[in-house]
Each structure stands twice: as structure tokens, then as C-alpha cells.
Amino acid sequence: MAQPSIPDKVVLRYWSCRGRAQALADFLFDREVPFVDERVTAGSPPGVWVRMRKDPGRAGPFAALPVLQWGDDVLAETLPIASFLNQTLSLPSRAAPSATARHDMLCSAAYLDVSRPLADLIRSPASHPGTSLAKRAHFVLPVVFQKMRLLSLAVGGRPDYFGGETPAVADFFVFEAMEELAYLMGPHGGLLADALPELTEYRERLRARPAMARLFRDHRHARFTGFPDEPKSLAELESLPWRSLCAPVPRWQLSEAEAARFRAGYWGRA
């Protein structure tokens, strides 16, 4: 693969939390792309975002974050930015469309079916006032764990990454899904080693990469969302029966033969 051309100006702009942009930032840090990781704090100082959202050069065409400035191009929305970075920095220039789609579908599954529901769960006291956070968690989390088990089959005990010897964008979307799940579990996060052993080993390998180790040491945002009452939601989630929530739902359990088909299916051989 030819060395891609990196423009002089690369800026990833997002709120001052991990949220929808952290997997993108992880990838850029890991690839050691020179870029500005610009984080915006809503309302401080007053009016910053009000002014910024009227500037499509900074807030993108939809007045929303994240935004990636790549030279003269301004790209918006998490998944299209992920696809752009994957095609620009990860995949060979003549990669088959199906190869691009397989990376995109991993990003989509990890983001839409795991990260987004977990963020929505934290924010549910505001988005669903009067609804028990614990009741919502008992509905959301078994589905999230089932999706993580299917993502684990895609990892499949591979000694490398979805991008081969070097992680691709998709690797960091799956990685952040694990990080976010561990974050919500708090002191119960150790249960992940038994519930998702392959993804736990995979998460540890990615964390140990030199650029990622520096990121966790020096530049990791503490909060997952921008929701002001995130600490209160986490405290309530801490009291959940996590051991039972981690357990497979019997009707969703796969036989070894079924699991092998799912594992092969990711690579287009089902």
C-alpha cells in the first residue's frame, strides 16, 4: 500500500467527552497522523457553540459534531468520517468494494448497536423522564451483550486486527464499544473477562500499542457523554445485577456449528 498523502491541516472537532468521536481520534493517534484534537465545551465560554454552529467550515454542513477537517475538505457525521479514514489510510487503493463494506459494517454494528445504546442509557433520565433507569438497562444491556458476542466471533481469536497487522478504523470502534461497556460496569468490569474473553484480550492488545498507551496516560477524556448527570446515572447502574446481565440469553445462544457459521459469515464465507 502506498503511503497516503496527509494534508497540512487535519482537525477532528468534537465535544469534550469521548462520545461519538473517540474511535476516530484513537485511529488517528495510533497511526500517528499529525492532527488537532479540538474539543468544544458547551456553554463555556458562553456563546462559543452558538457562533460555531453557524460556520459550516467548523461545524460542518449539518451544524453538528464530530467534524473532520482534512485539508480543504470538511466532513461530517461519525460513520462517513470513519469510512473516509478507512479508505484513505487503511485499505489498499484497489480494495474490493466488499472489503470496504466489511469494515463499514463493523463500525456500524459497534457504534449503532453498542455505543449509541449505552450513551442513550446514561442520558435516559433526561430523554425518558419518569422511566426507571434500571428497567431500561434490563431491556438494553442483554441486547448489547448479544451484539458484543457476535462481534467477538468476528474477532475470532485472530492474532492480528481487522486491518491486518495494523489496526483499521473498525478495530477502534469495537475497542471503544468494549471501553464504554467497561465504563458503565464500573467496579463490575472484571466480569467482561469471563463474558467476552476474546474481546477482552483484543482490547488489551490495542491498549498496549505505544500510541494508545500514551493516549491513555496523557490525553484520555474521562467522560463518555456530555450529559451533566452522567455520574448519577453511573452510580445507579453500579447497583445492577451485572453478573446475570452478562450471561447469555438462552434463546440467543449459538451451538458451536452456528457460531462457526457466524464467524465465517463475517469474512463472506457463510
C-alpha positions in Angstrom: 0.0 0.0 0.0 1.4 3.4 -1.0 2.0 5.9 1.8 -1.1 8.1 1.8 -0.8 11.9 1.5 -1.7 13.7 4.7 -2.7 17.3 4.3 -1.1 20.0 6.4 -4.3 20.8 8.2 -6.1 17.9 9.9 -8.6 18.8 12.7 -11.0 16.5 14.5 -13.6 18.6 16.3 -15.9 17.2 18.9 -17.3 17.9 22.4 -15.2 17.5 25.5 -16.1 13.8 26.0 -15.3 10.5 24.3 -18.8 10.0 22.8 -19.1 9.7 19.0 -15.6 10.8 18.1 -13.2 8.8 20.3 -12.8 5.8 18.0 -11.8 8.3 15.2 -9.3 10.0 17.5 -7.9 6.6 18.6 -7.3 5.7 15.0 -5.5 9.0 14.2 -3.4 8.8 17.3 -2.5 5.1 16.6 -1.5 6.0 13.0 0.5 8.9 14.4 -1.3 11.3 12.0 -0.4 14.9 12.9 -3.8 16.4 13.8 -5.5 18.8 16.2 -7.9 17.1 18.6 -10.1 20.1 19.2 -12.7 19.7 21.9 -15.6 22.1 22.5 -17.2 22.6 25.9 -20.8 23.6 25.5 -21.7 26.9 27.1 -18.2 27.7 28.3 -17.3 30.4 27.4 -20.9 31.4 26.6 -21.9 31.6 23.0 -19.0 29.7 21.5 -21.1 26.9 20.1 -23.9 29.3 19.1 -21.4 31.1 16.9 -19.6 28.0 15.7 -22.7 26.2 14.5 -23.4 29.0 12.0 -20.0 28.3 10.4 -20.1 25.2 8.1 -16.3 25.3 7.9 -16.2 24.5 11.6 -19.5 22.8 12.4 -20.0 21.0 9.1 -22.9 21.2 6.8 -25.4 19.9 9.4 -24.2 22.1 12.3 -23.3 19.1 14.5 -20.2 17.4 15.8 -18.0 15.5 15.1 -16.4 17.2 12.1 -13.2 16.3 10.4 -11.3 19.0 8.5 -9.0 17.2 6.1 -7.1 19.9 4.2 -9.8 21.8 2.3 -12.4 19.2 2.9 -14.9 19.3 5.8 -16.5 16.0 6.6 -19.4 15.4 9.0 -21.1 12.5 10.8 -19.3 9.7 12.6 -19.7 6.8 10.3 -19.0 8.6 7.0 -15.8 10.1 8.6 -14.8 6.5 9.7 -15.4 5.2 6.1 -13.3 8.1 4.7 -10.4 7.4 7.1 -10.6 3.7 6.4 -10.4 4.2 2.7 -7.8 6.9 2.9 -5.4 5.4 5.5 -6.2 1.7 6.0 -7.3 -0.1 2.8 -5.2 -0.7 -0.3 -6.1 1.8 -3.1 -7.6 -1.1 -5.1 -9.5 -2.7 -2.3 -12.7 -4.5 -3.4 -15.9 -2.7 -2.5 -16.8 -5.7 -0.3 -13.6 -5.2 1.7 -14.7 -1.6 2.4 -18.2 -2.7 3.3 -16.9 -5.3 5.8 -15.0 -2.6 7.7 -18.0 -0.3 7.5 -20.4 -2.9 8.8 -18.1 -3.5 11.8 -18.1 0.2 12.6 -21.8 0.4 12.2 -22.5 -2.6 14.4 -20.2 -1.4 17.2 -21.4 2.2 17.1 -25.1 1.9 16.4 -25.8 -1.3 18.3 -23.5 -0.9 21.3 -22.0 2.6 21.8 -25.2 4.6 21.0 -27.5 2.5 23.2 -25.0 2.8 26.1 -24.8 6.5 25.7 -28.6 6.7 25.4 -28.9 4.7 28.6 -26.7 7.2 30.5 -28.9 10.1 29.2 -32.2 8.3 29.7 -33.1 10.3 32.9 -33.4 13.3 30.6 -34.7 11.7 27.5 -37.2 9.4 29.3 -38.1 11.3 32.4 -40.1 9.3 34.9 -38.8 6.0 33.5 -36.7 3.8 35.7 -33.1 3.7 34.5 -32.7 0.2 36.0 -35.7 -1.1 34.0 -34.3 0.4 30.7 -31.0 -1.2 31.5 -32.6 -4.6 31.9 -34.0 -4.2 28.4 -31.0 -2.6 26.7 -28.0 -4.5 28.1 -28.8 -8.1 27.2 -29.2 -6.9 23.5 -25.8 -5.1 23.8 -24.1 -8.2 25.2 -25.5 -10.3 22.4 -24.2 -7.9 19.8 -20.8 -8.0 21.5 -20.7 -11.8 21.4 -21.3 -11.6 17.6 -18.5 -9.0 17.3 -16.4 -11.4 19.3 -17.0 -14.1 16.7 -15.7 -11.6 14.0 -12.5 -11.2 16.1 -12.4 -14.9 16.2 -9.1 -15.3 18.2 -7.2 -13.7 15.4 -3.6 -12.8 16.2 -3.9 -9.6 14.3 -6.5 -7.0 13.7 -9.4 -6.3 11.3 -6.9 -4.2 9.4 -4.3 -6.9 9.3 -1.0 -6.3 11.1 -2.0 -2.7 11.8 -5.4 -1.8 13.3 -8.0 -0.2 11.0 -10.7 2.3 11.9 -13.1 -0.6 12.6 -10.8 -2.0 15.3 -11.2 1.2 17.3 -14.9 1.2 17.0 -15.0 -2.3 18.5 -12.4 -1.3 21.0 -14.4 1.7 22.2 -17.5 -0.4 22.5 -15.6 -2.5 25.0 -14.2 0.5 26.7 -17.7 2.0 27.1 -19.2 -1.2 28.4 -16.5 -1.5 31.0 -17.0 2.2 31.9 -20.7 1.6 32.6 -20.0 -1.6 34.6 -17.6 0.3 36.9 -16.3 -2.0 39.6 -18.0 -4.9 37.9 -15.9 -4.5 34.7 -13.8 -7.6 35.6 -16.8 -9.7 34.6 -16.0 -8.9 31.0 -13.0 -11.3 31.0 -15.4 -14.2 31.5 -18.3 -12.9 29.5 -16.2 -11.8 26.4 -12.8 -13.4 26.7 -11.7 -12.9 23.1 -12.7 -9.2 23.0 -11.0 -8.7 26.4 -7.7 -10.0 25.0 -8.2 -7.9 21.9 -8.9 -4.8 24.0 -5.7 -5.4 26.0 -3.6 -5.7 22.8 -4.9 -2.4 21.4 -4.4 -0.6 24.7 -0.8 -1.8 24.8 0.1 -0.3 21.4 2.6 2.5 22.0 0.5 5.4 20.8 -2.6 4.1 22.6 -0.6 3.7 25.8 0.5 7.3 25.6 -3.1 8.4 24.8 -4.4 6.6 28.0 -1.6 8.2 30.0 -1.8 11.7 28.8 -4.9 12.6 26.7 -7.8 10.4 27.5 -11.1 12.2 28.2 -12.7 11.0 31.4 -16.4 11.3 30.4 -18.3 9.2 27.9 -21.1 11.7 27.3 -21.8 15.4 27.7 -24.8 14.6 29.9 -24.4 16.7 33.2 -25.8 13.9 35.4 -23.6 11.2 33.9 -22.0 10.5 37.4 -25.5 10.0 38.9 -26.5 7.6 36.1 -23.3 5.6 36.6 -23.9 5.3 40.3 -27.4 3.9 39.7 -26.1 1.5 37.1 -23.5 0.3 39.5 -26.2 -1.4 41.6 -27.4 -3.6 38.7 -27.0 -7.4 38.8 -24.2 -7.3 36.3 -23.4 -11.0 36.5 -26.8 -12.0 35.3 -26.9 -9.3 32.7 -23.6 -10.6 31.3 -25.0 -14.1 31.0 -26.2 -15.2 27.5 -29.9 -15.2 26.9 -30.8 -18.9 26.4 -32.9 -18.3 23.2 -30.0 -16.4 21.6 -27.3 -18.9 22.4 -25.5 -20.5 19.5 -24.2 -24.0 19.0 -20.6 -24.5 18.0 -21.7 -25.1 14.4 -23.9 -22.0 14.4 -21.1 -19.9 15.9 -18.7 -21.2 13.2 -21.1 -20.1 10.5 -21.3 -16.6 12.0 -17.5 -16.4 12.3 -17.2 -17.4 8.7 -20.0 -15.2 7.6 -18.2 -12.1 8.6 -15.5 -12.9 6.1 -18.0 -13.7 3.4 -17.9 -17.5 3.6 -21.2 -18.4 5.2 
